Amino acid sequence: MQVHPIMIAPMRTSLLFLAACGGAPATTTVAQAPADPAPCAEVAHHELDVMNLAFLGDQKTGKMRLEIQARCHDDSWPLDARRCVMTATSFDDMTACHDKLSAAQRTALQHELRGSDESVPDNTPPPNPELLK
């Protein structure tokens, strides 16, 4: 069987192209997100340890821990506030950490821990009493 020279040229071009491109599919490494340095579960646990509320009993402190963890997660506490809680060693330290939260985040936490059924205020001023008459 005789191969025509015109048919060989396209094959050479294809082989050169494959060789120039590496010939094999590139492997992609998927970067993993770094671990959270202050996860909400640990933040809640440390906060209760620092506040030394063991006298309330396991049931009450367990409920509080879950409430703090939920507020931390659901309200997206900033990393600097969570790190602050993780390094706090006193009530004053913890107060300074809570100051790193927004007013809405602090209010939500306070309502949660008090067991308040009231909704978190939306900073809307109360209605004018004259309009209510």
Buried (B, 14 or more C-beta within 10 A) or exposed (E): EEEEEEEEEEEEEEEEEEEEEEEEEEEEEEEEEEEEEBBBBBBBBBBBBBBEBEEBEEEEBEBBBEBBBBBBBEBEBBEEBBBBBBEBEEEEBBEBBBEBBEEEBBBBBEBBEEEEEEEBEEEEEEEEEEEEE
